[in-house]
Amino acid sequence: MNKKVKSGSRNVAIVGHYLSGKSTLLESLLFVTGAISRKGNVKDGNTVGDSANEARARRMSVEVSVANTEYENTSFTFIDCPGSIEFAQETYNALMGVDAAIVLCEPIRDRVLTLAPLFKFLDDWEIPHMARLG
């Protein structure tokens, strides 16, 4: 029987288009794992991921942000990537160092289609990923 050795840490990128809920998902992951005691809100400008003044002023991620937590003896580093097309290269750069990616998207055809280059990148570089529509 071939047993896989479980690593003690995982790097996971959270990606998707602008306003898909990436920072909100990060807040929820950190909250349920006990890394933070209350969830921040993008509208209030108090999320862990959007701590830069420019991000808070724009109410959107303008750079990659990183947050750590632990769950069931595994350390997770979540990388919250900006969704705006102007920052796509930052997202692609961050993806090169992850174990997996969570792709967020609203189930609207036009929005899903804008993610085609991202899915191609993930497939080309064989980065495991899952999509969350909703």
DRENKESE-882513 format. One record per atom (N, C-alpha, C, O): z, y, x; residue in three letters. Coordinates in steps of 0.02 Angstrom, whole numbers, padded with zeros to 5 digits, always signed. Each point is the difference from the previous one (the first is absolute). Layout:
ZYXala ...
END
This chain:
+00000-00059+00042met +00000+00059-00042met +00000+00062+00044met +00041+00006+00046met -00087+00040-00059asn -00007+00061+00039asn +00041+00056-00033asn -00017+00023-00055asn +00070-00002+00088lys +00042+00053-00027lys -00018+00066+00032lys -00009+00005+00061lys +00002+00047-00102lys -00013+00066+00026lys +00067+00033+00018lys +00049-00005-00037lys -00049+00039+00094val +00060+00036+00021val -00002+00068-00035val -00049+00037+00003val +00103-00021-00036lys +00005+00063-00037lys +00023+00056+00047lys +00051-00006+00033lys -00090+00058-00030ser +00017+00058+00041ser +00056+00039-00033ser +00008-00001-00061ser +00030+00035+00101gly +00055+00040-00026gly -00020+00069-00023gly +00041+00036-00028gly -00105-00017+00037ser -00021+00066-00022ser -00073-00001-00023ser -00040-00040+00024ser +00026+00084-00071arg -00068+00006-00029arg -00018+00074-00006arg +00042+00041-00019arg -00103-00025+00035asn -00028+00067-00010asn -00048-00003-00059asn -00049-00039+00002asn +00061+00079-00053val -00041-00002-00060val -00022+00071-00017val +00041+00046-00007val -00107-00037+00001ala -00028+00065-00018ala -00004+00005-00076ala -00015-00049-00034ala +00027+00108+00008ile -00009+00015-00071ile -00058+00049-00003ile +00006+00057+00023ile -00062-00079-00052val -00061+00040+00000val -00028+00006-00071val +00018-00038-00045val -00063+00085+00036gly -00033+00010-00065gly -00026+00071-00004gly +00009+00040+00046gly -00040-00025-00101his -00028+00067-00008his +00055+00051-00016his +00057-00018-00013his -00076+00080+00015tyr +00044+00057-00014tyr +00031-00009-00070tyr -00035-00015-00048tyr +00100+00024+00043leu +00039-00005-00062leu +00004-00071-00029leu +00007-00007-00061leu -00012-00043+00102ser +00004-00069-00026ser +00071-00026-00004ser +00011-00053-00028ser +00038+00089+00057gly +00069-00021-00005gly +00028-00031+00063gly +00050-00035-00002gly -00081+00047+00059lys +00022-00030+00063lys +00071+00022+00019lys +00042-00042+00016lys -00029+00107-00018ser +00067+00024+00019ser +00052-00023-00050ser +00057-00014+00018ser -00076+00010-00081thr +00046-00024-00052thr +00017-00074+00011thr +00057-00020-00008thr -00107-00020+00027leu +00013-00070+00015leu +00046-00006+00060leu +00047-00040-00001leu -00059+00080+00053leu +00044-00001+00059leu +00072+00015-00020leu +00047-00033+00022leu -00037+00084-00064glu +00067+00018-00023glu +00033-00060-00035glu +00058-00014+00011glu -00096-00019-00054ser +00027-00057-00037ser +00018-00058+00047ser +00053-00030-00008ser -00096+00016+00057leu +00015-00054+00048leu +00063+00015+00039leu +00041-00044+00011leu -00035+00106+00011leu +00060+00019+00038leu +00063-00002-00043leu +00053-00019+00024leu -00060+00038-00087phe +00058+00000-00045phe +00024-00070-00016phe +00059-00015+00004phe -00106-00030-00023val +00021-00068-00020val +00026-00041+00059val +00037-00048-00010val -00056+00067+00071thr +00026-00036+00059thr +00062+00032+00028thr +00028-00025+00049thr -00005+00080-00079gly +00061+00032+00020gly -00006+00049+00059gly +00051+00023+00026gly -00111-00007-00006ala -00009+00047+00056ala +00016+00072-00021ala +00020+00040+00042ala -00029-00024-00106ile +00017+00066-00026ile +00041-00010-00063ile -00006-00051-00034ile +00048+00100+00018ser +00044-00007-00058ser -00030+00030-00064ser +00025-00014-00055ser -00078+00053+00062arg -00034+00026-00060arg -00073+00011+00018arg -00017+00015+00057arg -00025-00023-00108lys -00072+00009+00011lys -00019+00074-00003lys +00022+00036-00045lys -00062-00015+00092gly -00026+00067-00001gly -00060+00004-00045gly -00025-00050-00026gly +00001+00111+00016asn -00056+00012-00045asn -00049+00048+00034asn +00020+00051+00028asn -00085-00068-00031val -00051+00042+00032val +00001+00071-00029val -00005+00048+00038val +00012-00042-00103lys +00001+00066-00032lys +00058+00043+00024lys -00006+00060+00007lys +00063-00093+00007asp +00059+00037+00023asp -00001+00011+00076asp +00041+00037+00027asp -00088-00069+00007gly -00006+00009+00073gly +00056-00031+00040gly +00017+00025+00053gly +00011-00080-00079asn +00057-00030+00036asn -00010-00074+00015asn +00049-00039+00002asn -00111+00018+00008thr -00013-00069+00018thr +00009-00011+00075thr -00007+00047+00039thr +00023-00108-00021val +00007-00018+00071val -00066+00009+00037val -00002+00027+00055val -00052-00048-00086gly -00066+00001+00033gly -00030+00068+00010gly -00036+00011+00049gly +00050+00035-00093asp -00030+00066+00005asp +00052+00052+00022asp +00018+00045-00037asp +00005-00054+00099ser +00052+00045+00024ser -00028+00063+00034ser +00037+00048+00010ser -00101-00048+00008ala -00029+00058+00033ala -00006+00058-00050ala -00014-00011-00060ala +00023+00072+00084asn -00005+00059-00043asn -00068+00004-00035asn -00004+00015-00059asn -00050-00029+00095glu -00067+00002-00030glu -00007-00051-00055glu -00030+00015-00052glu +00055-00075+00062ala -00003-00052-00052ala +00038+00021-00062ala -00023-00011-00056ala +00080+00040+00065arg +00040+00022-00058arg -00033+00059-00036arg +00002+00004-00061arg -00033+00041+00099ala -00034+00057-00031ala -00061-00024-00040ala -00014+00026-00054ala -00022-00074+00081arg -00061-00026-00034arg +00016-00053-00053arg -00042-00016-00042arg +00103-00011+00045arg +00020-00056-00043arg -00045-00060+00010arg -00021-00034-00047arg +00005+00021+00111met -00040-00059+00018met +00010-00014+00074met +00017+00044+00039met -00027-00107-00020ser +00006-00019+00070ser -00057+00030+00041ser -00058-00003-00020ser +00075+00033+00076val -00050+00029+00043val +00000-00034+00069val -00039+00018+00044val +00083-00067-00036glu +00004-00038+00063glu +00032-00067-00015glu +00031-00010-00052glu -00038-00035+00099val +00032-00065-00006val +00075+00009+00008val +00023+00037+00043val +00015-00070-00086ser +00073+00001+00008ser +00026-00072+00001ser -00032-00046-00027ser +00089+00036+00058val +00027-00066+00011val +00071-00004-00025val +00040+00047+00009val -00023-00102-00040ala +00069-00012-00024ala +00017-00073+00011ala -00042-00044-00007ala +00104+00032+00025asn +00023-00068+00015asn +00052-00023-00051asn +00039+00040-00026asn -00039-00105+00014thr +00050-00030-00043thr +00006-00074+00018thr -00040-00025+00040thr +00088-00008-00069glu +00009-00072+00010glu +00005-00035-00066glu +00029+00026-00048glu -00057-00086+00045tyr +00005-00041-00060tyr +00001-00073+00021tyr -00046-00022+00035tyr +00096-00015-00056glu +00007-00071+00016glu -00011-00015+00073glu -00041-00042+00018glu +00078+00076+00025asn -00001-00009+00072asn -00067+00014+00034asn -00013-00022+00055asn -00029+00060-00089thr -00063+00021+00030thr -00002+00076-00001thr +00013+00032-00051thr -00030-00003+00108ser -00007+00073+00004ser -00071+00019-00020ser -00049-00032+00021ser +00044+00083-00062phe -00066+00025-00022phe -00008+00072+00023phe +00045+00041-00009phe -00102-00027+00037thr -00020+00068+00014thr -00058+00015-00047thr -00053-00030+00005thr +00065+00075-00052phe -00052+00020-00047phe -00034+00063+00025phe +00034+00048+00019phe -00099-00049-00018ile -00040+00056+00024ile -00035+00030-00061ile -00048-00029-00026ile +00071+00087+00005asp -00028+00036-00058asp -00058+00042+00025asp +00009+00048+00037asp -00070-00067-00057cys -00060+00033+00025cys -00026+00051-00050cys +00005-00010-00060cys -00032+00066+00085pro -00027+00050-00045pro -00061-00027-00038pro -00038-00041+00027pro +00030+00063-00089gly -00055-00025-00041gly -00060+00046-00004gly -00054-00022-00020gly +00062+00084+00039ser -00056+00047-00003ser -00052-00017+00052ser +00017-00020+00056ser -00080+00026-00075ile -00056-00018+00044ile +00002+00039+00066ile -00024-00025+00051ile +00052+00085-00051glu +00004+00040+00061glu +00042-00034+00054glu -00007+00015+00059glu +00051-00060-00080phe +00046-00033+00047phe -00015-00074+00007phe +00043-00038+00023phe -00103+00017-00042ala -00018-00071+00002ala +00006-00030+00070ala +00022-00057+00008ala -00041+00095+00044gln +00003-00027+00068gln +00071-00016+00020gln +00012-00048+00035gln +00036+00088-00057glu +00071-00015+00014glu +00019-00067-00031glu +00036-00040+00030glu -00060+00029-00091thr +00015-00064-00033thr -00030-00058+00038thr +00034-00050+00012thr -00098+00056+00008tyr -00032-00054+00038tyr +00036-00013+00066tyr +00008-00058+00020tyr +00013+00111+00013asn +00036-00009+00063asn +00066-00037-00011asn +00017-00044+00039asn +00019+00061-00092ala +00063-00034-00015ala -00010-00073-00017ala +00041-00042+00018ala -00095+00027-00051leu -00013-00069-00021leu -00010-00048+00059leu +00009-00060-00008leu -00027+00086+00065met -00012-00043+00058met +00063-00033+00025met -00004-00049+00038met +00062+00074-00057gly +00062-00029+00025gly +00043-00033-00053gly +00061-00007+00010gly -00090-00014-00066val +00041-00028-00054val -00012-00075-00008val -00051-00027+00021val +00100-00005-00053asp -00006-00071-00016asp -00035-00009-00067asp -00031-00052-00012asp +00036+00102-00032ala -00029-00004-00067ala -00004+00070-00030ala +00030+00047+00025ala -00068-00042-00080ala -00006+00064-00035ala +00007-00011-00075ala -00023-00051-00027ala +00055+00099-00005ile +00003+00002-00073ile -00046+00056-00021ile +00009+00058+00020ile -00059-00074-00061val -00049+00049-00023val +00016+00018-00072val +00002-00044-00043val +00010+00108+00030leu +00016+00023-00067leu -00061+00036-00030leu -00034+00038+00035leu +00022-00050-00099cys -00056+00033-00033cys +00009-00003-00075cys +00024-00050-00028cys -00042+00105-00005glu -00002-00001-00073glu -00061-00038-00022glu -00052+00003+00033glu +00056-00040-00088pro -00057-00040-00022pro -00054+00043-00035pro -00016-00010-00058pro -00009+00058+00096ile -00054+00043-00024ile -00059-00011+00048ile +00008+00005+00060ile -00066-00020-00088arg -00057-00021+00040arg -00015+00049+00058arg -00009-00021+00057arg +00007+00085-00071asp -00016+00049+00052asp +00051-00001+00057asp -00018+00008+00058asp +00081-00017-00076arg +00052-00002+00052arg -00005-00064+00041arg +00008+00001+00061arg -00019-00057-00095val -00006-00064+00035val -00059+00002+00048val +00005-00024+00057val -00061+00053-00078leu -00059+00003+00043leu +00012+00041+00064leu -00029-00014+00052leu +00073+00064-00056thr +00013+00041+00060thr +00037-00041+00053thr +00003+00021+00058thr +00025-00078-00077leu +00036-00041+00048leu -00044-00051+00036leu +00025-00037+00042leu -00089+00034-00059ala -00045-00049+00031ala +00002+00004+00077ala +00005-00053+00032ala -00009+00113-00002pro +00004+00002+00074pro +00066-00027+00027pro +00002-00032+00053pro +00052+00045-00088leu +00065-00025+00021leu +00002-00077-00002leu +00023-00032+00047leu -00046+00003-00102phe -00002-00073-00006phe -00046-00031+00053phe +00016-00052+00027phe -00072+00085-00013lys -00045-00025+00053lys +00036+00001+00067lys -00005-00048+00038lys +00041+00101-00023phe +00037+00005+00062phe +00052-00056+00005phe +00005-00034+00051phe +00033+00024-00104leu +00050-00053-00001leu -00031-00068+00011leu +00026-00041+00037leu -00082+00028-00070asp -00035-00064+00008asp -00029-00008+00070asp +00007-00052+00031asp -00040+00105-00006asp -00030-00004+00066asp +00051-00014+00055asp -00014-00037+00047asp +00073+00066-00053trp +00053-00009+00050trp +00047-00056-00018trp +00051-00011+00034trp -00066-00026-00088glu +00039-00058-00022glu +00074+00017-00009glu +00043-00038+00022glu -00030+00095-00054ile +00067+00021-00014ile +00019-00027-00069ile -00031+00020-00050ile +00081-00063+00044pro +00019-00025-00065pro +00020+00058-00046pro +00033+00047+00021pro -00054-00050-00083his +00015+00054-00047his +00003-00026-00071his -00028-00053-00016his +00062+00091-00025met +00003-00013-00071met -00010+00066-00036met +00018+00053+00025met -00046-00058-00084ala -00012+00061-00039ala +00046+00002-00060ala +00014-00052-00031ala +00010+00111+00016arg +00043+00011-00058arg -00035+00052-00043arg -00005+00058+00018arg -00020-00080-00075leu -00033+00046-00047leu +00051+00020-00052leu +00036-00042-00026leu -00035+00105+00010gly +00045+00020-00053gly +00026+00069+00005gly +00038+00022-00043gly 
END
